[in-house]
Amino acid sequence: MGLHRSDLPAAVRETLARGAVIPAHPLALDAGRRFDRRHQRALTRYYVDAGAGGLAVGVHTTQFEIRQAGLYETVLGAAMEDARSWTDRPLVMIAGVVGRTEQAIQEARTAVALGYHAGLLSLAAMKGASPDETVAHCRRVAEEIPLVGFYLQPAVGGLPLDAEFWRRFCEIDNVVAVKVAPFHRYRTLDVVRGLVAARAEERITLYTGNDDHIVLDLVTPFTARRDGQPVTVRFRGGLLGHWSVWTRGAVRLLETLHAAVAAGPVPPEILALDSRVTDCNAAFFDVANDFHGCIAGCHEVLRRQGLLQGTWCLNPAEGLSPGQTDEIDRVCREHADLADDAFVAANLGRWLA
């Protein structure tokens, strides 16, 4: 057995279960599309100082191509080194784990060796596999590292996973959370039903990755029936590429939502935030062009703040779409109160030092 959830520091387990802002860490590149260590360090420092409860590294926002470029261990190691040197506060460190079983095992072992606490397991490589094969794959990787399940939307490589799959997945003892990101209400409910059927709601924490419904996911009680009785679960935090930008604002937003849920009922002005956050996401994630510019769009926001030098991706075919810059201009103007430009400007020199 590799790393088990019971081996994790108590503060890390508590942060994950309470619910936190966990940004999906972008990849900083220079104009030659080479790894930009200085700006990568600045990004990590930014997320720490913004109040993020953890970091997700080696995930979609970090660009899956880091593996082909030989940067997987380098990028994961950089984030861990920079986080540890910048704060003593316990952070939930999550590594993206992809590929068929052999590759996923090796990535999990690399992550554990670097000090990561969990692996966000993408199942995109399991297309064509049977449900039994897919569950067996998950069980095998869970022997190496605590798992965060990942329902990735099909538009960027995910595959449909029904409630029965999620029941079987949530029955795996070493699963600690699920990132629900199909961008689809019916499929989101499949995860809830599977979690409840597995009787795992006390062990597994739901994190939203539904960028089209971030606020509503975090304030809505989700109910499924078990043994003839209703069982209600809630999303506690977010593990989001969207939260790789305006992260200080995201931390304040999550604090506001947690407080609103605790006070109840949730007031209309809180509910109204959902459409505003989704409007921003539509621009950042390039919804008008089927998410083609989703990584570059986040880069553009960070570039404007000085946290990145440019919007370059490892894949030269990835970049901003026609009209996307105008849309980012618009949401930056209309939703400026959700941004954290002043916070970044006040601290950028320290982060780049």
Buried (B, 14 or more C-beta within 10 A) or exposed (E): EBBBBEEBEEEBBEBBBEBBBBBBBBBBBBEEBEBBBEBBBBBBBBBBBBBBBBBBBBBBBBBBEBBEBEBBBBBBBBBBBBBEEBEEEBBBBBBBBBBEBEBBBBBBBBBBEBBBBBBBBBBBBBEEBEEEEBBBBBBBBBBBBBBBBBBBBEBBBBBEBEBBBBBBBBBBEBBBBBBBBBBBEEBBBBBBBBBBBBBBBEBBBBBBBBBBBBBBBBBBEBEBEEEEEEBEBBBBBBBBBBBBBBBBBBBBBBEBBBEBBEEEEBEEEBBEBBEBBBBBBBBBBBBBBEBBBBBBBBBBBBBBBBBBBBBBBBBEEBBBBEEBBEBBEEBBEEBEEBBBBEBBEEBBEEBBE
